[in-house]
Amino acid sequence: MSYDALWSDLEDVGRAGSGGYRRFAWTSVDATLREWFVATAAGLGLDVVPDRAGNLWAWWGSPDDSGPGVGVGSHLDSVPDGGAYDGPLGVVSALAAVERLRGRGFRPSRPVAVVCFADEEGARFVVACAGSRLLTGALDADRARGLRDQDGTTMGEAMAAAGIDPSWVGRDDEALRRVGTFVELHVEQGRGLVHRAAAVGVGSAIWPHGRWRLDLSGRADHAGTTALADRADPMLDLARLVTGAREAAQRHGALATVGKVRVEPGAVNVVPSRVTAWLDARAPSESAVRAVLAELADLPAPVEESWTPRTPFDPALAAGVSTLLGGAPVLETGAGHDAGVLAVAGVPTSMLFVRNPTGVSHSPHEHAERDDCLAGVDALTRVVEHLAGAR
Ligand SMILES: [Zn+2]
C-alpha cells in the first residue's frame, strides 16, 4: 500500500460539485470512510477497537500489555465543502508512518494506535470534536444523543443507523487510559510555516476562543414609506458590530468574525424587526479576546454561547519533538482540534503542522504540496519511533 494509494482511495468519497468534501458524521459517506479505515488498518496488521464514543483505534501491539501507548491520527469528517487535507492528512500520515516502521522491522516497546476520531468538525450536530469530547466526558452522553441535525435526526438515531448502540455511548476511561501520549498531525490552517520557510512545525497551544450571540432588536417597518429618522433598524447595529469587532480585533492582535446572522422577517422591502448575529473571537490570550468584547459595549450585551480557555500542549513534549525534528518551528493555532480535547483531559499531547501555502482551510481550495506532506510523514515516523521506543 503506497502513500499515494491511500489518497486515491479517499479522493472520490463524499466529493461535492464544488470540488470540496461533504463528509458528515454518521452518514453513509462517513460509513464508507470508517470502513476504509478499518480495512486499511487491518491490512497493516492492526487491531481496530472502537471506543464508546465511536472513535476507531487501530492498535499495533496490545494496549493492555505494555501500555499506555502512543496515539497518532486525526479525523476523516469534513465541514461542508471542506478541503481534502483537514483531518485525512493526519490519518493517512499516521497509517503511512506505521507502515514504514513495520516495513523497516521496528518493534515498538510501547503499543502504537492510529486513531480515526468521529465527528470532529461538528458539521451535522454543531458540537465540534464530539467524538473526543464524548470519550473524555467533556460532552455529556445524554446531551450528545439528543443533539439534532437540521432534518431533526438526533445523534443517537444517527449513531444507531450507523450500527452503534447509542445506549453504549459515553465517556470511556478505559480507552483513554490506553493512551499515554497523543500526537495529531494536521494541515496548518494559516501561513505560520510559510513565514518560517518550514515544511513541518510543532504546535504549542490552541488559542482561547469564544462564541457569542447578539440579539439586536428594532421595529419592522415599510422600506418605501418610513423616513430614515423614524426607523429603529437593527441592521445598523449589525453593521457597527461587524466593523467594530474587526477594528477591535486589529487593535488587540485578535481575530473576530461575524459568520452567521439571522434577519427577521428577512424581506427585501421591510426594515428588520430583529437581527441575531454570532461573533467568534480568538486571540493568543484571554485578555485580548475580552478586550475585543469590551469595545462592543455600546451594543446589546453579547450572550456567551461557548468559551474554551487557552489549551497548552505538553511543553516538554513540544520542545522534545522540535529538537527531534532538527529545530522545527513551534507555533500556536487558533483552530480547535481533538488533540486539544485530549490535552485538557490530561493526556500529554502534541501536534505537527504541515505547511499550507495559501493558509486557506475549510474550503475546496485548501492545499498542501505533496513534498511537504511527505516531510510530514517523515516527521511523524520519527516522532512515533522516538515515543514508542525500539525494543
Ligand atoms: Zn481538522
Residues whose N, C-alpha, C, O or C-beta is under 5 A from the ligand:
A	BS01	ZN	D86 G87
